[in-house]
Amino acid sequence: MDKLWLIIKREYLTRVKRRSFIIATLLTPMAFAIFFVVVGLIFQYESDDSRRIAIIDEGDVLKHSIRDEKNLYFRFVDVELSVLRENFADFDYDGILVLPQVNDLLARNYTVYYYSDKQPTLDIESFIREHVSERLREYKIEALQLDPRQLEALDTRVELDPEPIDEAGQNASKLTGAIAAGIGGLMGIIMYIVVFIYGMMVMRSVMEEKSNRIVEVMISSVRPFQLMLGKIVGVGAVGLTQVAIWAVLIPIVVFVSTLAFGFDSETQMEMAQRSAAADFNPEDTEALIALGLEEFRSLNWWMILPLFVFYFLGGYFLYSSLFAAVGSAMGDDLGEGQSLTIPITIPVVIAFYIMMVTIEAPNSSLAVWSSIFPLFSPIVMPARLAFSPPLWEILASVAVLAAASVFFVWLSGRIYRVGILMYGKKITLKELGKWMFYKD
Amino acid sequence: MDFPNFSTYIPRSNETLQKFTKNHRVAHPILSLDNIVKTYDKNVAVDGVSFDVPRGSIFGLLGPNGAGKTSLIRIITTITRADSGAVYLDGERLSTTHPEHIGYMPEERGLYRKMKVGEHLYYLARLKGLSAAAAREKIDYWLEKFEIRDWWNKKVEELSKGMQQKLQFIATVVHQPKLLILDEPFSGLDPVNTNLIKQEIHYLQEQGVSIIFSTHRMEQVEEICEHIVLINKGRNVLQGKVKDVKNRFKKNLYRIQYSGELPPGLEERARIVEQTGHDITIQVGEEAQSNSLLQFLLQHGVFVHAFNEILPTLNEIFIRQVKEGVNG
């Protein structure tokens, strides 16, 4: 036990103290921050060249009023288009917008003309299109003598609010599905990454010890199983440390950087609105966000977080032990052993795809059985947790994963003890299988 | 604890060891192997090997490549377990606590490249069961001894190969093992380090450490070892004191340097193997005849400058035994 502790300590400390670890741990949140800032800045960026546009409103669609927008300045002119075009350079306009007569009130198309020596930029184009469309609608309503309120009533948004059959059930709001899917997907992806990053870390470390020949010295002092377990636990602790630091640092860094760069969540929301459907009014958005936050808070975090840590550890132990076994069989040549890692990566990738499907149909039988099957459950189950799956499924999944992790660690230990002493031989999967049954 | 080393050929009276028939046992050996068998898959790597390592000796474990030396060493160091047979370290059946009394330097040896020298030695010492304080004290002692105190904070990867070899040796002996197992310890060592390690081996022997020295370099064995066992194809072929083994295989060859004329009739008494000028190598039928031969020469007025017995080198014996593949 003492020795196991010494090994864990070394595996943990040498990694955590390494410069590359510190850099990766700190830089990842920084990368997030930079990403957010850059994205924010790009969205926030407003064209700084101001443009003046002359409007010839032949159809009187705009009724001599249009609001200036950002760097766009409009002026209604009563000059002939030909005159304007001839003296374009003198007038100091960037463009001339011509709105022709509306001949057919029932026509669904209306063409405006934009004269310029430059191509209209996207923001000019979209502004003109949206604005004219809006004003034309008002113009037509008036011309056709329609009742605007009746017209609006034609637009009905249908919402779905799930309700439980029995009263005791949790009353889910219309957002539950979306939020759970978001959280579930995020957790599933984190698990997927964790298994790969830290599993591979274990594998590389085992290979390094083997090819560097320290391993024989080590196992003349400790049991091979102790060495393997110490390494798995040590690297797992490194993973927990890193993920914990990220979990704290990323939100802080993102929050601080958004503050520092002066765009609060409100402008971001505005941006979101702008890109979202036009009929989404701001009050709705606010209500939706409030509802979302409430929904987020109402999730059973006391259940989800510990279970997440459990699946993190379970999945990590299961897969990293397999990676350790494969690493022990590999020679100095990473490429040669690559084929041995395929049987491990395939279930991880399959689990990832099942997870994606699971988010959409969290109670399908595929989802249920995958979250019990131990090779899939570490990735699939975390994605389902936010959908509050039945208790028996959670218990079954936890029990099976716990048992499977122990079993796989034991099994890998059997392969590992043979593999680390085997040099200069190309190893096949069949051989790995045989090693399990070797005597000590 | 200080039992005299009886002649290698005296069988041990211990009842548990009586079933060994052809083996030569030692009184209270530091290490005793009893009919060890080890198979990998269907390969028999070790096939009933038994021998004793006398306490405080330097013991040569010899054999060609693939003879089963490494398999045996891995069993002794508890890295693997024998399929059958028993190993006794200092009279106790080998168990998982014993690695703390064994220092093992494998032929292929490495270090953690990213660790600092001090940390590395400390880690290995602690794994061998030393307390924190004892580990520090021992490491200080050895670094001092090799005059490399200022290495403590150096990273292993910054060291030259020769420096790493020193480090590996320290790592092997830092926990004061009773039994030291060195597998081809001089392979890859420069002459300076070779000498240094040789000195340390002798020094440790004086301190009472028993040393198993595994190699196929016979000249080193002759120089260093007192006892040997020769393993071939998983069986022990030959064992005993180096001197005794050599005597056992001698062919009663003598080299005579003389002046004057060789008397007639010499051919009837001995076979002339080689003759160059006044330097002759002869073979007699049995050892006792050497005296009468010398007498014969002297009586016939030959002036004898030198009269030496030629013993076979271990290398010759080794090659012959391996070729024959039979028990000598």
Interface residues (C-beta under 8 A of the other chain):
Chain A: K3 L6 I7 R10 T14 R18 E209 N212 R213 I214 V215 E216 V217 M218 I219 S220 S221 V222 R223 P224 L421 Y423 K434 Y438 K439 D440
Chain B: Y40 D41 R74 T77 T78 I79 T80 R81 D83 T96 P99 E100 I102 Y104 M105 P106 E108 R109 G110 L111 Y112 R113 K114 M115 Y123 L124 R126 L127 K128 Q168 A171 T172
